[in-house]
Amino acid sequence: MSSFLSRRSVLATSAGAALGLGAAAAPATASPSAARYASGPEETRTLDELHQAALAEGGKLVLYAGGDTPTQQDRLKAAFTRRFPGIDMTLIVDYSKYHDVRVDNQLATGSLVPDVVQLQTLHDFPRWKEQGRLLPYKPAGFSKLHHRFRDPQGAWVAGAVIGFSYMYAPAAVGSDAPRTPLDLVDPKWKGKIASSYPHDDDAVLFLYKLYAERYGWDWVARLAAQDVRFARGSNSPEDAISAGQAAIGVGGAGSLTASASEPVQWAVADGHPFMAWGQRLAVLRQAKNPTAAKLYLNWVLSAQRQQAAFNGWSVRTDVTPAGGLRPIWEYPNAHLDGFPRFMADRAEVERWKQTFALYFGEVKGDPTPGWLGLHPGA
């Protein structure tokens, strides 16, 4: 499951690559629970004022973050605690699909640990909102968030844009780099491709779904014959390339603004599918440290922090993307609306998972963050 802001940037194809543009969809309509979820105006306190209030509250913060390795969020934690000294931040990384049910179980047993959840499982946030589990809150700059990246009543916001596509090592592919995902089934790449399991991570699953719908099941069958090195964790394709175990990776994050001297290039082909989403955050209504949680949301969404986004894209409409990119919502081949719809239909998700298992075999291996149990961070 995907991390938040701290993924290692991997090299992109040229930031000037044409990615296909389209008009943004109309904002979503208000939830039926809007009246009981009224959150009031946007936050007016400064980060320093919130910092002092969080210290007075007790100076603690517990965050459950979706990700692939235990240390994946260390840089995020270091940046936050450096900016706000005295805040004791506990940050627990696990696959989002485990964090969400962990939170459900903690709520059911009266043993809630986190104050904030930051997850890829987009479908959980409307459900938690309807259940009254989320604290309605509009951080400073809420009105500057693109409508796809905020709940109208402030039940949740998205803090970062994450994209999944394919990648390759220039040193390994030479002048014959794959120009589109279609090239991945060329026999010359047999035994040279690494991928995260599509039936283990829902974002990778959606990417493979887009490929199957665009290129057909024959393409999937040909890919399955390529002796792909499958592993758990969306960090695994880049790791395999960096270790010299693969030349091409599928199903991981990267940047279209990274330097051309980097050893791994993240690629998006003009007119061909990739996928992107806003990683959602929310303060839990039963949070023990709500002020510290609000401080974290305000910091993440601040223009300064958003300008430092690892992949060049921001969730804010008033932050210009880096490297000549357009805002992510102007790329129809990113399928920004499709992923939340897909995540909401759990029966469809399961059908796609089991279908890809027929082609690629069952998921094998322990989860890359380890087995964390019921109450990590307690």
C-alpha positions in Angstrom: 0.0 0.0 0.0 1.2 3.4 -0.9 3.2 5.8 1.3 2.7 9.5 1.7 5.1 12.2 0.5 8.2 10.2 1.5 8.5 7.7 -1.3 12.0 7.8 -2.9 11.7 9.8 -6.1 12.7 7.7 -9.2 13.6 9.2 -12.5 10.9 10.2 -14.8 10.8 10.5 -18.5 11.1 14.1 -19.5 8.8 16.4 -17.6 7.8 17.8 -20.9 6.3 14.5 -22.1 2.8 15.0 -23.4 0.3 13.3 -21.0 -3.0 14.2 -22.6 -5.2 16.9 -21.0 -8.9 17.1 -20.3 -11.5 19.1 -18.5 -12.0 18.5 -14.8 -15.3 16.9 -13.7 -17.8 18.8 -11.7 -17.5 18.7 -7.9 -19.2 15.9 -6.0 -22.5 16.7 -4.4 -22.8 17.0 -0.6 -23.2 13.9 1.5 -26.6 13.2 3.1 -24.9 13.6 6.4 -23.7 17.1 5.6 -25.9 18.8 8.2 -24.7 16.7 11.1 -21.2 17.0 9.8 -20.9 20.8 9.7 -17.3 21.6 10.6 -17.4 25.4 10.7 -14.9 27.8 8.9 -11.4 27.0 8.0 -8.7 27.0 10.6 -7.4 30.6 11.3 -4.6 29.7 13.8 -1.0 29.8 12.6 1.2 26.7 12.7 3.0 28.2 15.6 -0.2 28.8 17.5 -1.4 25.3 16.8 2.1 24.0 17.9 1.7 25.7 21.3 -1.8 24.4 21.7 -0.7 20.9 20.9 2.1 21.1 23.5 -0.4 22.3 26.1 -2.6 19.3 25.1 0.2 16.9 26.0 2.5 17.1 23.0 1.8 13.6 21.6 0.6 12.5 18.2 0.0 9.0 16.8 -0.3 8.5 13.0 -1.2 5.4 11.1 0.2 5.8 7.6 -0.1 3.5 4.6 3.2 2.3 3.2 5.5 -0.5 2.4 8.4 -0.5 4.8 8.8 0.3 8.5 11.2 3.2 7.8 9.4 4.6 4.7 8.1 7.6 6.7 11.2 8.4 8.7 11.9 11.5 6.7 8.3 12.7 7.1 8.5 12.2 10.9 11.9 13.9 11.1 10.6 17.0 9.1 7.5 17.3 11.3 9.4 16.9 14.7 12.1 19.3 13.5 9.5 21.9 12.6 7.5 21.3 15.8 10.0 20.5 18.7 8.5 18.9 21.7 5.9 16.9 19.8 6.3 13.2 20.5 5.2 11.7 17.2 4.5 8.0 16.8 4.3 7.0 13.1 3.3 3.5 12.2 3.6 2.3 8.6 1.6 -0.7 7.3 -0.4 -1.6 4.3 -3.5 0.5 4.2 -5.6 -2.6 3.9 -4.4 -3.7 7.3 -4.5 -0.3 9.0 -8.1 0.3 8.1 -9.5 -3.0 9.6 -7.1 -2.5 12.5 -8.8 0.8 13.2 -12.2 -0.8 12.8 -11.3 -3.4 15.3 -9.9 -0.9 17.8 -13.1 1.1 17.6 -15.1 -2.0 18.1 -13.1 -2.9 21.2 -12.7 0.6 22.7 -9.0 0.5 22.2 -8.3 3.2 19.6 -4.6 4.1 19.2 -4.1 6.6 16.3 -5.2 10.2 16.2 -4.8 10.5 12.4 -5.2 8.0 9.6 -3.4 8.5 6.2 -4.4 5.8 3.9 -4.8 4.6 0.3 -8.1 2.8 1.1 -10.2 5.7 -0.2 -13.5 3.8 0.3 -13.1 3.8 4.1 -13.4 7.5 4.5 -17.0 7.9 3.3 -17.9 4.9 5.4 -16.2 6.2 8.5 -17.9 9.6 7.9 -21.3 8.0 7.7 -20.6 6.1 10.9 -19.6 9.3 12.7 -16.1 8.1 13.2 -14.3 11.2 11.8 -13.8 14.6 13.3 -15.1 17.3 10.8 -12.3 19.8 10.4 -11.2 22.3 7.7 -7.5 23.1 7.9 -6.1 26.4 6.7 -6.1 26.4 2.9 -9.1 24.0 2.7 -10.8 26.1 0.1 -7.6 25.9 -2.0 -7.8 22.1 -2.3 -9.1 20.7 -5.5 -12.6 19.4 -5.0 -11.5 15.8 -5.6 -9.1 16.1 -2.7 -11.5 17.2 0.1 -14.8 16.1 1.7 -17.3 19.0 1.5 -17.8 19.0 5.2 -14.1 18.5 6.1 -14.4 14.8 7.2 -11.3 14.1 5.3 -8.7 15.7 3.0 -6.1 14.4 0.6 -2.6 15.4 1.6 -0.5 14.2 -1.4 -0.9 13.0 -5.0 0.6 9.6 -5.7 0.9 8.0 -9.1 1.6 4.5 -10.2 3.0 3.5 -13.6 6.0 1.5 -15.0 9.7 2.3 -14.7 13.0 1.1 -16.1 16.8 1.4 -15.7 18.4 3.3 -18.6 21.6 1.5 -18.0 19.9 -1.9 -18.5 17.6 -1.1 -21.4 20.0 1.2 -23.3 18.5 3.0 -26.3 15.6 0.5 -26.5 13.6 1.7 -23.5 9.9 0.6 -23.4 8.0 3.5 -24.9 4.5 2.3 -23.7 3.2 -0.5 -21.5 2.6 -2.4 -24.8 6.3 -2.9 -25.1 6.5 -4.9 -21.8 5.3 -8.1 -23.5 8.2 -8.0 -26.0 10.0 -11.4 -25.7 13.3 -9.5 -25.3 12.2 -8.5 -21.8 11.5 -12.0 -20.6 12.9 -12.5 -17.2 13.8 -8.8 -16.8 10.6 -7.4 -15.4 9.7 -6.9 -11.7 6.2 -6.0 -10.4 4.3 -5.7 -7.2 1.4 -8.1 -7.1 -1.7 -6.5 -8.6 -3.9 -8.8 -6.4 -2.2 -7.6 -3.2 -2.3 -3.8 -3.6 -5.5 -2.2 -4.8 -3.7 0.7 -6.5 -1.5 -1.7 -8.5 -4.6 -3.7 -9.2 -6.3 -0.7 -10.7 -3.3 0.0 -12.8 -3.3 -3.6 -14.2 -7.1 -3.3 -14.7 -6.5 -0.2 -16.9 -3.8 -2.1 -18.8 -6.1 -5.1 -19.3 -9.0 -2.9 -20.5 -6.8 -1.0 -22.9 -4.6 -3.8 -24.3 -6.8 -6.9 -23.8 -6.5 -10.2 -22.1 -4.0 -11.4 -24.7 -1.6 -8.8 -23.5 -2.1 -10.0 -19.9 -1.4 -13.6 -20.9 1.7 -12.5 -22.8 2.9 -10.6 -19.7 2.3 -13.6 -17.6 4.6 -15.6 -19.9 7.4 -13.0 -19.3 8.6 -14.7 -16.0 7.8 -11.5 -14.1 9.5 -11.2 -10.7 6.4 -10.6 -8.5 6.8 -9.4 -4.9 4.8 -7.8 -2.2 5.0 -4.0 -1.6 4.9 -1.3 -4.3 8.5 -0.4 -3.3 9.6 -3.8 -4.7 9.8 -2.9 -8.5 12.2 0.0 -7.8 14.2 -2.1 -5.3 14.6 -4.9 -7.8 15.8 -2.5 -10.5 18.2 -0.8 -8.1 19.6 -4.3 -7.1 20.2 -5.2 -10.7 17.6 -8.0 -10.5 15.3 -6.4 -13.2 15.5 -3.9 -16.0 11.8 -2.9 -15.9 9.4 -2.4 -13.0 5.6 -2.2 -12.9 3.3 -1.0 -10.2 5.3 1.6 -8.3 5.5 5.3 -7.6 7.9 7.8 -9.0 8.3 11.3 -10.3 8.1 13.1 -13.7 10.3 15.9 -12.3 13.3 13.9 -11.2 16.8 14.5 -12.6 17.7 12.7 -15.9 20.8 11.4 -14.2 18.9 9.1 -11.8 19.4 5.4 -12.3 15.6 4.6 -12.5 13.2 6.3 -14.8 9.5 6.4 -14.0 7.5 6.6 -17.2 4.2 7.8 -18.5 3.4 7.5 -22.2 1.3 10.0 -24.0 -2.2 8.8 -24.3 -1.6 5.5 -22.4 -3.0 4.8 -19.0 -1.4 5.3 -15.6 -3.2 6.0 -12.3 -3.1 8.6 -9.6 -5.0 9.4 -6.5 -5.0 11.7 -3.4 -3.8 9.9 -0.3 -6.6 10.7 2.2 -6.1 11.9 5.8 -8.6 12.3 8.6 -8.7 13.0 12.3 -10.6 10.3 14.2 -13.4 11.7 16.4 -12.1 9.7 19.4 -8.5 10.9 18.9 -6.7 11.4 22.2 -4.7 14.2 20.7 -7.0 16.2 18.4 -5.0 19.4 18.5 -1.8 17.7 17.5 -3.7 15.9 14.8 -5.0 19.3 13.5 -1.5 20.7 13.6 -0.3 17.8 11.4 -3.1 18.3 8.8 -2.3 22.1 8.6 1.4 21.4 8.1 0.9 18.8 5.4 -1.5 21.0 3.5 0.5 24.2 3.9 1.6 25.8 0.6 5.3 25.4 1.6 5.0 21.7 2.2 2.9 21.2 -0.9 5.6 22.9 -3.0 8.0 20.3 -1.9 5.8 17.4 -3.1 8.1 14.6 -4.2 6.5 14.0 -7.6 5.8 17.6 -8.6 2.0 17.4 -8.2 0.0 19.1 -5.4 -3.5 18.7 -4.0 -3.8 22.6 -3.9 -5.1 24.6 -6.8 -2.8 27.6 -5.9 0.5 25.6 -6.0 2.1 25.4 -9.5 3.3 21.9 -10.3 7.1 21.6 -10.7 9.0 20.9 -13.9 6.4 22.2 -16.3 3.7 19.7 -15.3 0.1 20.5 -15.4 -2.1 19.8 -12.3 -2.9 16.2 -12.0 -6.6 16.7 -12.5 -5.8 17.8 -16.1 -4.5 14.4 -17.1 -7.4 12.1 -18.1 -5.0 9.2 -18.5 -4.4 9.4 -14.8 -7.9 8.2 -14.1 -8.2 10.3 -11.0 -12.0 9.7 -10.7 -11.8 6.1 -11.7 -9.8 4.9 -8.7 -12.2 6.1 -6.0 -15.1 4.5 -7.9 -13.2 1.3 -8.2 -12.3 1.2 -4.6 -15.9 1.7 -3.5 -17.0 -1.4 -5.4 -15.5 -4.1 -3.3 -17.1 -7.0 -5.2 -15.5 -5.7 -8.4 -12.2 -5.4 -6.7 -12.4 -9.0 -5.6 -13.2 -10.2 -9.1 -10.2 -8.4 -10.5 -8.0 -9.8 -7.8 -9.0 -13.4 -8.3 -8.8 -13.0 -12.1 -5.2 -11.8 -11.9 -4.4 -14.6 -9.5 -5.4 -17.0 -12.3 -2.8 -15.4 -14.6 0.0 -14.7 -12.1 -0.5 -17.1 -9.3 -1.2 -16.5 -5.6 0.4 -13.8 -3.6 3.5 -15.1 -1.8 5.7 -13.6 1.0 5.3 -11.8 4.3 4.0 -8.2 4.3 7.0 -5.9 3.8 6.2 -3.7 6.9 6.2 -6.9 9.0 3.3 -8.3 11.1 2.3 -5.5 13.4 -0.6 -7.0 15.3 -3.7 -5.3 16.7 -2.4 -2.2 18.5 0.9 -1.0 17.1 2.0 2.4 18.6 0.0 1.9 21.8 
